Amino acid sequence: MGQQPPEYQPYQPPGQQPPAPYGFNPAAPYGVDPFTGLPYSDKTKLVAGLLQIVIPLGIGRMYMGQTGLGVAQLLVTLFTCGIGGLWPFIDGIMILVGNPRDGNGRPMRMS
């Protein structure tokens, strides 16, 4: 009979894993954002937002991996004798209602 032709394999760019059709995907242990296709962060926006609101010193931004912005919020709050704490407080609300990304640019999970 002859040789069988190889099965069709779709083109996969080098260095990338093919998507897992079912089950666990090791490249995205927390799932994938359905809109962007990016893997979810290991951080949650609920924790980040509540840290920003309850402790308005930039702690939530530091938790998200955005330490530069967190330190800036901390310094503004300290140098304005607490009045600058309004910035992290409002930022915490924006984190809760928006679609924030962590320090690596991945979308954050809801909870």
N, C-alpha and C positions, 0 to 999 in steps of 0.2 A: 504494500500500500504506500506509501510515501510519508513524508514528514508532515506532522500536524502544524498548522500555523500557530504562532504564540497567541495567547489570549490578549485581547485589547486592554491596554493599560493607559489611562488618561495621563497627559503630561503633568508632571509634578516638578516645580522649580527645585533646584538643588538646595539642600539644607532645610527643607520644610517637610514636616510629617504630613501624610495624607489625613484628612479629617476622619474621625471615627464615626461610622454611620450609626452605631448603637453602643451603648455602654459608656464606660469611663474613658475620658480622653486625658492622658497624662500631661498634655500641654496646657490644658484648661481644667484644673481640678475643681474649680468653683463654677464652672459653666461658661457659656459664651453669650455675650450681649447680642440679642437678635437683630439689632439695628446696624451695629458696626462690625460684628463678627469678631471683635477683640475678646480675649479671655477676661473674665471678671477678676478684680483685685481680691487679695486675701483680707483686705480691710472692709469695714462696713460703713456706709454713710450715716447710719443711725448713731453709732458710737462717736464718730467724728463730729457730727452736728451737736450732740448732747454735750460733749466735752467743750465745744466752743461756747455753748450757751451757759452751762453751769459754771465753768471755770474760764471766764473770758480773758485769757492770757495768751491765746494762740496755741494752746495744748492740742486742740483738734487738728490744726494744720500740721503740727509736728507728728501726730499720730498718722496722718495721711502720707507722710514722707516728704512734705514740703516744709523743711526745716527753716529755710530762709524767710519765708513768709511768716512762719510761726514766731521766729525770733523778732522779726520786725513788729508784729502785733504786740509781743511782750514788751519790747522797748518803748513803743508808743504809749502803751498803757502805763508803764512805770514813769516815764518822763512827763506825762500829763496828769500825774497824781490820780489816776483812775478814770479820768474823763474819756481817755482814748479807748477804754474798755468797751465802748459802744461799737467800735469797728469789729472786734472778734464776735461780739454778740450778734450783730446783723449778719456777719459772715456765717455764723452757725445756722441761722435761719435759711440763708441761701444754700448752704450745703444740704439741708434737709429737703428743701423743695426743688432743688436743681438736679443736674446730672454731673456730679463732681468726678474728677479723676484723681488717682493717687499720684505719688511722686514719679512713677514709671509710665504714666499716661494711660493706665488701664482704667476702665469704668469701675466704680465702686458698687459693691452689692448693696441691696436694700437692707437686709438683716442677716 
